[in-house]
Amino acid sequence: MLPALLSDPAFYAVAVPAVIIVGLAKGGFSGVGILSTPLLALVLPPVQAAALLLPLLIVQDAVSVWVYRRSWDKRNLAILLPAGAVGVLLGYLFASRVSEAAVLAAVGGISVLFAANQLIRQALGHRLVARRASWPLGLLCGTGSGFTSTVVHAGGPPLHIYLLPQRLERDIFVGTNALYFAALNWMKVVPYAALGQFGRDTMILAAALLPVAIASTFAGVWLVRRVPHERFLTLTNGLLLLGAKLVWDGLAAL
């Protein structure tokens, strides 16, 4: 099946937009990335879709980390990375036992409720006071992010629930995301390989999509740096509402 996709226009009609979405997410519009795996799953089984995206994510991470290499929050990463590693391990251990549909629905529902609360308070004129980095919440959200990223490539919503209330400077927010997911995606290589998700055909398809992955990441960086700080925070909160798509997909598959 996979070799035939190399010459299938229908595959590229879905895969190219999915990779562009991931590139925009890696460039800074993180919330939109949750749409990529469900979109690619229209032409591939979900497990193969996730396996195809991982090599592309790693290359896109390298671009993001290079661009934002001087803009990241040390304390947040110290909290998040160990927790993310635990989440990846849990995702690997429970990958064959946990329903992907249930995880999708849960992640989507939490992200929608969080984003709606933030946007409604902002619309009512409530001043959103920046919170400090917190070990308890960071460990919880980091573990959740590592778990959902391993199972369904949807690690963004738990991470944003932790980072967005801190109202970090735009480049610090994006750079912290970039470094966190760059490390997390490398952690996922061993579990994915152990689960037999990296085949020769998958890697060939990933290589065919690589130019789109790199170009779209640079495009995402270019766009993010032209959005004012406050509008960027509002837009990022708004993108979490796309979690409704995960709820729909999850409930439809249950």
C-alpha positions as a Markdown table, in Angstrom:
| # | Residue | x | y | z |
|---|---|---|---|---|
| 1 | Met | 0.0 | 0.0 | 0.0 |
| 2 | Leu | 2.6 | 2.5 | 1.0 |
| 3 | Pro | 4.8 | 2.3 | -2.1 |
| 4 | Ala | 1.8 | 3.0 | -4.3 |
| 5 | Leu | 1.2 | 6.3 | -2.4 |
| 6 | Leu | 4.4 | 7.8 | -3.8 |
| 7 | Ser | 2.6 | 8.2 | -7.2 |
| 8 | Asp | -0.9 | 8.8 | -5.8 |
| 9 | Pro | -2.1 | 12.5 | -6.2 |
| 10 | Ala | -4.8 | 11.9 | -3.6 |
| 11 | Phe | -2.2 | 11.1 | -1.0 |
| 12 | Tyr | -0.3 | 14.3 | -1.7 |
| 13 | Ala | -3.5 | 16.3 | -1.7 |
| 14 | Val | -3.9 | 15.3 | 2.0 |
| 15 | Ala | -0.3 | 14.8 | 3.1 |
| 16 | Val | 1.1 | 18.1 | 1.9 |
| 17 | Pro | -1.5 | 20.3 | 3.8 |
| 18 | Ala | -0.9 | 18.1 | 6.9 |
| 19 | Val | 2.8 | 18.7 | 6.7 |
| 20 | Ile | 2.3 | 22.4 | 6.1 |
| 21 | Ile | 0.1 | 22.5 | 9.2 |
| 22 | Val | 2.9 | 20.9 | 11.2 |
| 23 | Gly | 5.4 | 23.4 | 9.8 |
| 24 | Leu | 3.2 | 26.3 | 10.9 |
| 25 | Ala | 2.9 | 24.8 | 14.3 |
| 26 | Lys | 6.7 | 24.3 | 14.6 |
| 27 | Gly | 7.2 | 27.9 | 13.4 |
| 28 | Gly | 5.2 | 29.1 | 16.4 |
| 29 | Phe | 1.4 | 28.6 | 15.8 |
| 30 | Ser | 1.5 | 25.5 | 18.0 |
| 31 | Gly | -2.2 | 24.9 | 18.5 |
| 32 | Val | -2.9 | 24.2 | 14.9 |
| 33 | Gly | -0.6 | 21.2 | 14.9 |
| 34 | Ile | -3.3 | 19.0 | 16.5 |
| 35 | Leu | -5.0 | 18.8 | 13.1 |
| 36 | Ser | -2.1 | 17.1 | 11.2 |
| 37 | Thr | -2.4 | 13.5 | 12.4 |
| 38 | Pro | -6.2 | 13.3 | 12.0 |
| 39 | Leu | -5.9 | 14.8 | 8.5 |
| 40 | Leu | -3.2 | 12.4 | 7.4 |
| 41 | Ala | -5.2 | 9.6 | 8.9 |
| 42 | Leu | -7.7 | 10.2 | 6.0 |
| 43 | Val | -5.3 | 8.4 | 3.7 |
| 44 | Leu | -3.3 | 6.2 | 6.1 |
| 45 | Pro | -4.0 | 4.1 | 9.2 |
| 46 | Pro | -3.6 | 6.3 | 12.3 |
| 47 | Val | -0.5 | 4.4 | 13.5 |
| 48 | Gln | 1.2 | 4.7 | 10.1 |
| 49 | Ala | 0.2 | 8.4 | 9.9 |
| 50 | Ala | 1.9 | 9.0 | 13.3 |
| 51 | Ala | 5.0 | 7.1 | 12.2 |
| 52 | Leu | 5.3 | 9.0 | 9.0 |
| 53 | Leu | 5.1 | 12.3 | 10.8 |
| 54 | Leu | 7.8 | 11.6 | 13.4 |
| 55 | Pro | 10.8 | 11.9 | 11.2 |
| 56 | Leu | 9.4 | 15.1 | 9.7 |
| 57 | Leu | 8.8 | 16.5 | 13.1 |
| 58 | Ile | 12.4 | 15.8 | 14.1 |
| 59 | Val | 13.7 | 17.7 | 11.1 |
| 60 | Gln | 11.2 | 20.6 | 11.7 |
| 61 | Asp | 12.3 | 20.6 | 15.3 |
| 62 | Ala | 15.9 | 21.2 | 14.2 |
| 63 | Val | 14.8 | 24.2 | 12.2 |
| 64 | Ser | 12.7 | 25.6 | 15.1 |
| 65 | Val | 15.5 | 25.1 | 17.7 |
| 66 | Trp | 18.1 | 26.8 | 15.5 |
| 67 | Val | 15.8 | 29.8 | 14.9 |
| 68 | Tyr | 14.8 | 30.2 | 18.6 |
| 69 | Arg | 18.1 | 28.9 | 20.1 |
| 70 | Arg | 18.5 | 32.0 | 22.2 |
| 71 | Ser | 14.9 | 32.3 | 23.3 |
| 72 | Trp | 13.7 | 29.7 | 25.9 |
| 73 | Asp | 12.9 | 29.5 | 29.6 |
| 74 | Lys | 15.3 | 27.4 | 31.6 |
| 75 | Arg | 13.1 | 26.9 | 34.6 |
| 76 | Asn | 10.2 | 25.6 | 32.6 |
| 77 | Leu | 12.3 | 23.2 | 30.6 |
| 78 | Ala | 13.8 | 21.9 | 33.9 |
| 79 | Ile | 10.3 | 21.1 | 35.1 |
| 80 | Leu | 8.8 | 19.8 | 31.8 |
| 81 | Leu | 11.5 | 17.6 | 30.3 |
| 82 | Pro | 11.8 | 15.0 | 33.1 |
| 83 | Ala | 8.0 | 14.9 | 33.2 |
| 84 | Gly | 7.8 | 14.6 | 29.5 |
| 85 | Ala | 10.2 | 11.6 | 29.6 |
| 86 | Val | 7.9 | 9.9 | 32.1 |
| 87 | Gly | 4.9 | 10.6 | 29.8 |
| 88 | Val | 6.7 | 9.0 | 26.8 |
| 89 | Leu | 7.5 | 5.9 | 28.9 |
| 90 | Leu | 3.9 | 5.6 | 30.0 |
| 91 | Gly | 2.7 | 6.2 | 26.4 |
| 92 | Tyr | 4.9 | 3.3 | 25.3 |
| 93 | Leu | 3.8 | 1.0 | 28.1 |
| 94 | Phe | 0.1 | 1.6 | 27.5 |
| 95 | Ala | 0.1 | 2.1 | 23.7 |
| 96 | Ser | -1.5 | -1.3 | 23.1 |
| 97 | Arg | -3.9 | -0.9 | 26.0 |
| 98 | Val | -5.2 | 2.6 | 25.7 |
| 99 | Ser | -7.9 | 3.6 | 23.2 |
| 100 | Glu | -6.5 | 6.3 | 20.9 |
| 101 | Ala | -10.1 | 7.6 | 20.5 |
| 102 | Ala | -10.5 | 8.1 | 24.2 |
| 103 | Val | -7.2 | 10.0 | 24.4 |
| 104 | Leu | -8.2 | 12.2 | 21.5 |
| 105 | Ala | -11.5 | 13.0 | 23.0 |
| 106 | Ala | -10.0 | 13.8 | 26.5 |
| 107 | Val | -7.2 | 16.0 | 25.1 |
| 108 | Gly | -9.6 | 17.8 | 22.9 |
| 109 | Gly | -12.2 | 18.4 | 25.6 |
| 110 | Ile | -9.6 | 19.7 | 28.1 |
| 111 | Ser | -8.0 | 22.1 | 25.5 |
| 112 | Val | -11.4 | 23.5 | 24.5 |
| 113 | Leu | -12.5 | 24.2 | 28.1 |
| 114 | Phe | -9.2 | 25.8 | 28.9 |
| 115 | Ala | -9.2 | 28.0 | 25.8 |
| 116 | Ala | -12.8 | 29.0 | 26.2 |
| 117 | Asn | -12.2 | 30.0 | 29.8 |
| 118 | Gln | -9.2 | 32.2 | 28.8 |
| 119 | Leu | -10.9 | 33.8 | 25.9 |
| 120 | Ile | -14.2 | 34.5 | 27.8 |
| 121 | Arg | -12.3 | 36.1 | 30.7 |
| 122 | Gln | -10.4 | 38.2 | 28.2 |
| 123 | Ala | -13.6 | 39.3 | 26.4 |
| 124 | Leu | -15.2 | 40.3 | 29.7 |
| 125 | Gly | -12.3 | 42.6 | 30.4 |
| 126 | His | -10.7 | 40.5 | 33.1 |
| 127 | Arg | -7.0 | 41.2 | 33.4 |
| 128 | Leu | -5.1 | 37.9 | 32.9 |
| 129 | Val | -2.3 | 38.0 | 35.5 |
| 130 | Ala | 0.8 | 36.1 | 34.6 |
| 131 | Arg | 1.5 | 33.1 | 36.7 |
| 132 | Arg | 4.9 | 31.8 | 37.7 |
| 133 | Ala | 6.3 | 28.4 | 36.6 |
| 134 | Ser | 4.9 | 25.8 | 39.0 |
| 135 | Trp | 6.5 | 22.4 | 39.7 |
| 136 | Pro | 3.2 | 20.5 | 40.5 |
| 137 | Leu | 1.3 | 21.8 | 37.5 |
| 138 | Gly | 4.4 | 21.5 | 35.3 |
| 139 | Leu | 5.0 | 17.9 | 36.2 |
| 140 | Leu | 1.4 | 17.0 | 35.6 |
| 141 | Cys | 1.1 | 18.8 | 32.3 |
| 142 | Gly | 4.6 | 17.6 | 31.2 |
| 143 | Thr | 3.7 | 14.0 | 31.9 |
| 144 | Gly | 0.3 | 14.4 | 30.1 |
| 145 | Ser | 2.0 | 16.0 | 27.2 |
| 146 | Gly | 4.6 | 13.3 | 26.8 |
| 147 | Phe | 1.9 | 10.6 | 27.1 |
| 148 | Thr | -0.5 | 12.2 | 24.5 |
| 149 | Ser | 2.3 | 13.1 | 22.2 |
| 150 | Thr | 3.5 | 9.4 | 22.2 |
| 151 | Val | 0.0 | 8.0 | 21.7 |
| 152 | Val | -1.6 | 10.4 | 19.3 |
| 153 | His | 1.0 | 13.2 | 18.5 |
| 154 | Ala | -1.2 | 15.6 | 20.5 |
| 155 | Gly | 1.2 | 16.9 | 23.1 |
| 156 | Gly | 0.6 | 20.6 | 22.5 |
| 157 | Pro | -2.7 | 21.1 | 24.5 |
| 158 | Pro | -1.4 | 19.9 | 27.9 |
| 159 | Leu | 1.8 | 21.9 | 27.4 |
| 160 | His | -0.1 | 25.1 | 26.6 |
| 161 | Ile | -2.4 | 24.7 | 29.5 |
| 162 | Tyr | 0.8 | 25.0 | 31.6 |
| 163 | Leu | 2.6 | 27.7 | 29.6 |
| 164 | Leu | 0.0 | 30.1 | 28.4 |
| 165 | Pro | -1.1 | 31.4 | 31.8 |
| 166 | Gln | 2.5 | 32.5 | 32.3 |
| 167 | Arg | 2.1 | 35.0 | 29.5 |
| 168 | Leu | 5.7 | 34.5 | 28.4 |
| 169 | Glu | 7.2 | 36.8 | 25.8 |
| 170 | Arg | 6.3 | 35.5 | 22.3 |
| 171 | Asp | 9.8 | 34.2 | 21.3 |
| 172 | Ile | 10.4 | 32.7 | 24.8 |
| 173 | Phe | 7.0 | 30.8 | 24.5 |
| 174 | Val | 7.8 | 29.5 | 21.0 |
| 175 | Gly | 11.4 | 28.7 | 21.8 |
| 176 | Thr | 10.5 | 26.8 | 25.0 |
| 177 | Asn | 7.9 | 24.8 | 22.9 |
| 178 | Ala | 10.5 | 24.1 | 20.3 |
| 179 | Leu | 13.2 | 22.8 | 22.6 |
| 180 | Tyr | 10.7 | 20.8 | 24.6 |
| 181 | Phe | 9.2 | 19.0 | 21.6 |
| 182 | Ala | 12.6 | 18.6 | 20.0 |
| 183 | Ala | 13.8 | 16.6 | 23.0 |
| 184 | Leu | 10.4 | 14.8 | 23.3 |
| 185 | Asn | 10.3 | 13.6 | 19.7 |
| 186 | Trp | 13.8 | 12.2 | 20.0 |
| 187 | Met | 12.7 | 10.3 | 23.1 |
| 188 | Lys | 9.8 | 8.8 | 21.1 |
| 189 | Val | 12.1 | 7.3 | 18.5 |
| 190 | Val | 13.0 | 4.2 | 20.6 |
| 191 | Pro | 9.4 | 3.4 | 21.6 |
| 192 | Tyr | 8.2 | 3.9 | 18.0 |
| 193 | Ala | 11.0 | 1.6 | 16.7 |
| 194 | Ala | 10.2 | -0.9 | 19.4 |
| 195 | Leu | 6.6 | -0.9 | 18.3 |
| 196 | Gly | 7.7 | -1.6 | 14.7 |
| 197 | Gln | 6.4 | 1.7 | 13.3 |
| 198 | Phe | 9.5 | 2.6 | 11.2 |
| 199 | Gly | 9.5 | 0.7 | 7.9 |
| 200 | Arg | 11.4 | 1.3 | 4.7 |
| 201 | Asp | 8.4 | 2.5 | 2.9 |
| 202 | Thr | 7.4 | 4.9 | 5.7 |
| 203 | Met | 10.8 | 6.5 | 5.6 |
| 204 | Ile | 10.7 | 6.9 | 1.8 |
| 205 | Leu | 7.3 | 8.7 | 2.0 |
| 206 | Ala | 8.8 | 10.9 | 4.8 |
| 207 | Ala | 11.7 | 11.8 | 2.6 |
| 208 | Ala | 9.4 | 12.8 | -0.3 |
| 209 | Leu | 7.6 | 15.2 | 2.0 |
| 210 | Leu | 10.8 | 16.6 | 3.6 |
| 211 | Pro | 11.1 | 19.8 | 1.4 |
| 212 | Val | 7.6 | 20.8 | 2.3 |
| 213 | Ala | 8.3 | 20.2 | 6.0 |
| 214 | Ile | 11.3 | 22.5 | 6.0 |
| 215 | Ala | 9.8 | 25.2 | 3.9 |
| 216 | Ser | 6.6 | 25.4 | 5.9 |
| 217 | Thr | 8.5 | 25.6 | 9.2 |
| 218 | Phe | 10.4 | 28.7 | 8.0 |
| 219 | Ala | 7.1 | 30.1 | 6.7 |
| 220 | Gly | 5.6 | 29.6 | 10.2 |
| 221 | Val | 8.6 | 31.5 | 11.8 |
| 222 | Trp | 8.2 | 34.3 | 9.3 |
| 223 | Leu | 4.4 | 34.6 | 10.1 |
| 224 | Val | 4.8 | 34.4 | 13.8 |
| 225 | Arg | 7.3 | 37.2 | 14.0 |
| 226 | Arg | 4.8 | 39.5 | 12.3 |
| 227 | Val | 2.1 | 39.0 | 14.8 |
| 228 | Pro | 2.0 | 41.4 | 17.8 |
| 229 | His | 2.6 | 39.8 | 21.3 |
| 230 | Glu | -0.9 | 40.2 | 22.7 |
| 231 | Arg | -2.6 | 39.1 | 19.5 |
| 232 | Phe | -0.3 | 36.1 | 19.4 |
| 233 | Leu | -1.4 | 35.0 | 22.9 |
| 234 | Thr | -5.0 | 35.4 | 22.0 |
| 235 | Leu | -4.5 | 33.6 | 18.7 |
| 236 | Thr | -2.7 | 30.7 | 20.4 |
| 237 | Asn | -5.5 | 30.4 | 22.9 |
| 238 | Gly | -8.0 | 30.4 | 20.1 |
| 239 | Leu | -6.1 | 27.7 | 18.2 |
| 240 | Leu | -6.7 | 25.4 | 21.2 |
| 241 | Leu | -10.4 | 25.5 | 20.3 |
| 242 | Leu | -9.4 | 23.3 | 17.4 |
| 243 | Gly | -9.4 | 20.6 | 20.1 |
| 244 | Ala | -13.1 | 20.3 | 19.2 |
| 245 | Lys | -11.9 | 18.4 | 16.1 |
| 246 | Leu | -10.1 | 15.9 | 18.4 |
| 247 | Val | -13.3 | 15.5 | 20.5 |
| 248 | Trp | -15.3 | 14.8 | 17.3 |
| 249 | Asp | -12.7 | 12.3 | 16.0 |
| 250 | Gly | -12.4 | 10.6 | 19.4 |
| 251 | Leu | -16.2 | 10.2 | 20.0 |
| 252 | Ala | -16.8 | 9.1 | 16.4 |
| 253 | Ala | -14.3 | 6.3 | 16.9 |
| 254 | Leu | -15.5 | 5.1 | 20.3 |
